[in-house]
Amino acid sequence: MTEKTIIITGASDGIGRAAATNLKASGANVVITGRSMEKTKAVAEELKVPYYISDFSKLDEVRKLGSELIKDYSTIDVLANNAGGIMGSDRILTQDGYDRAIQVNHLAGFLLTNILMDTLCASKATVINTSSAAQQFSGEIDVNDLKLEKGYSRMGAYGKSKLMNVLFTKELHRRYNPEGISTAAFHPGVVRTNFGEEFGGSTKFLYSGPMKYVLRTPEKGADTLVWLATSIPGKDWASGEYYSNRKIKRPNRQAEDTQNAKNLWEISLKATGIA
Ligand SMILES: NC(=O)c1ccc[n+]([C@@H]2O[C@H](COP(=O)([O-])OP(=O)(O)OC[C@H]3O[C@@H](n4cnc5c(N)ncnc54)[C@H](OP(=O)(O)O)[C@@H]3O)[C@@H](O)[C@H]2O)c1
């Protein structure tokens, strides 16, 4: 049997890197993407895997990544949309005109998935979206407001972007499960990574105090991603659901609103220039 081709975004560090390491060791054809050339190249050389560089705060770079991947891979068995993080206390719009957290954490993965859609359908692929328990604390979401003009807070923006990951998963399932795609969102736990470091906070410092008993290693944080990538959808797990610790978990009630999911899909198509 040929090994699976597994593309993991945000694999230059943290959870994505740990997942790539595990999956490569199990024999998969792992392909990694990162934003930093230096970090991504170093991980790729260590794991002996191909790599691609793309900054998700620039949609043109996501488009370039998508076209390179289409050209280089005729089969993609798993796409893990994992890149992302928590942004700063001030609202910053990207050059594309969207809130930075919404673009990096939601729009970029949405665009990449849609660019790869024909290959993903033909491959009967699994699409895994790294969400977060923070989606529970998003406040009221307005899926029309991709600039977050109606009030901004660091955690609110992060929570909304992670709720969008769940809404995206549900609508991707509704539209493309009949075409062969299986998809799930998951919460990795609270994991000791660079998470938040870029904007003046990090989970890392917590590891030296009592929180070290609560925080996970990146390897443990990657466990549900690795499990979704290597087990059988429809048998071992259910497409369209939100997981934590390999179990279905009920997400924010707003994620169950199918109209919200449909609207977000349509608005994201327009925002990314697909339609
Ligand atoms: N750590 C936690 O406790 C936790 C909890 C819940 C959910 N999550 C989610 O887990 C995912 C991975 O985060 P992590 O904890 O592993 O953090 P991390 O160690 O900071 O890794 C983040 C990864 O995303 C990439 N990335 C960040 N900004 C990017 C951008 N603008 N364009 C392209 N790639 C970008 C980084 O690339 P470079 O390093 O090359 O810049 C890196 O590979 C995120 O989606 C995060 O929201 C984390």
The ligand as a Tripos MOL2 file, in Angstrom:
@<TRIPOS>MOLECULE
LIG
   48    52     1     0     0
SMALL
NO_CHARGES

@<TRIPOS>ATOM
      1 N1         -0.5490   26.0840   22.1160 N.am      1 LIG1
      2 C1         -1.7920   25.9980   22.5480 C.2       1 LIG1
      3 O1         -2.0430   25.9500   23.7660 O.2       1 LIG1
      4 C2         -2.9390   25.9480   21.5640 C.ar      1 LIG1
      5 C3         -4.2550   25.7300   22.0770 C.ar      1 LIG1
      6 C4         -5.3220   25.6600   21.1880 C.ar      1 LIG1
      7 C5         -5.0920   25.7910   19.8210 C.ar      1 LIG1
      8 N2         -3.8220   26.0310   19.3540 N.ar      1 LIG1
      9 C6         -3.6510   26.1780   17.9030 C.3       1 LIG1
     10 O2         -2.6310   25.3020   17.4610 O.3       1 LIG1
     11 C7         -2.0940   25.7820   16.2210 C.3       1 LIG1
     12 C8         -0.5800   25.6820   16.2600 C.3       1 LIG1
     13 O3         -0.1000   26.5730   17.2600 O.3       1 LIG1
     14 P1          1.1290   26.2070   18.2340 P.3       1 LIG1
     15 O4          0.5960   26.2210   19.6180 O.co2     1 LIG1
     16 O5          1.8460   25.0240   17.7260 O.co2     1 LIG1
     17 O6          1.9900   27.5510   18.0970 O.3       1 LIG1
     18 P2          3.4720   27.8360   17.5060 P.3       1 LIG1
     19 O7          4.4840   27.0130   18.1780 O.co2     1 LIG1
     20 O8          3.5850   29.3370   17.6100 O.co2     1 LIG1
     21 O9          3.3590   27.4060   15.9810 O.3       1 LIG1
     22 C9          2.5660   28.1470   15.0880 C.3       1 LIG1
     23 C10         2.8420   27.7110   13.6650 C.3       1 LIG1
     24 O10         2.0110   28.5170   12.7950 O.3       1 LIG1
     25 C11         2.8470   29.2420   11.8990 C.3       1 LIG1
     26 N3          2.3390   30.5830   11.6520 N.ar      1 LIG1
     27 C12         2.0720   31.5580   12.5580 C.ar      1 LIG1
     28 N4          1.7060   32.6870   11.9240 N.ar      1 LIG1
     29 C13         1.7380   32.4110   10.5930 C.ar      1 LIG1
     30 C14         1.4890   33.1690    9.4260 C.ar      1 LIG1
     31 N5          1.1500   34.4740    9.4680 N.pl3     1 LIG1
     32 N6          1.6290   32.5670    8.2160 N.ar      1 LIG1
     33 C15         1.9930   31.2710    8.1160 C.ar      1 LIG1
     34 N7          2.2640   30.4870    9.1900 N.ar      1 LIG1
     35 C16         2.1430   31.0760   10.4150 C.ar      1 LIG1
     36 C17         4.2010   29.3280   12.5590 C.3       1 LIG1
     37 O11         5.1760   29.5290   11.5360 O.3       1 LIG1
     38 P3          6.6400   30.1690   11.8350 P.3       1 LIG1
     39 O12         7.0920   29.5830   13.1290 O.co2     1 LIG1
     40 O13         7.4350   29.6870   10.6530 O.co2     1 LIG1
     41 O14         6.4720   31.6430   11.9070 O.co2     1 LIG1
     42 C18         4.2930   27.9650   13.2510 C.3       1 LIG1
     43 O15         4.6880   26.9800   12.3480 O.3       1 LIG1
     44 C19        -2.6440   27.1910   16.0450 C.3       1 LIG1
     45 O16        -3.6860   27.1670   15.0960 O.3       1 LIG1
     46 C20        -3.1850   27.5370   17.4190 C.3       1 LIG1
     47 O17        -4.2450   28.4600   17.3600 O.3       1 LIG1
     48 C21        -2.7530   26.1000   20.1950 C.ar      1 LIG1
@<TRIPOS>BOND
     1     1     2 1
     2     2     3 2
     3     2     4 1
     4     4     5 ar
     5     4    48 ar
     6     5     6 ar
     7     6     7 ar
     8     7     8 ar
     9     8     9 1
    10     8    48 ar
    11     9    10 1
    12     9    46 1
    13    10    11 1
    14    11    12 1
    15    11    44 1
    16    12    13 1
    17    13    14 1
    18    14    15 2
    19    14    16 1
    20    14    17 1
    21    17    18 1
    22    18    19 2
    23    18    20 1
    24    18    21 1
    25    21    22 1
    26    22    23 1
    27    23    24 1
    28    23    42 1
    29    24    25 1
    30    25    26 1
    31    25    36 1
    32    26    27 ar
    33    26    35 ar
    34    27    28 ar
    35    28    29 ar
    36    29    30 ar
    37    29    35 ar
    38    30    31 1
    39    30    32 ar
    40    32    33 ar
    41    33    34 ar
    42    34    35 ar
    43    36    37 1
    44    36    42 1
    45    37    38 1
    46    38    39 2
    47    38    40 1
    48    38    41 1
    49    42    43 1
    50    44    45 1
    51    44    46 1
    52    46    47 1
@<TRIPOS>SUBSTRUCTURE
     1 LIG1         1 GROUP 0 **** ****
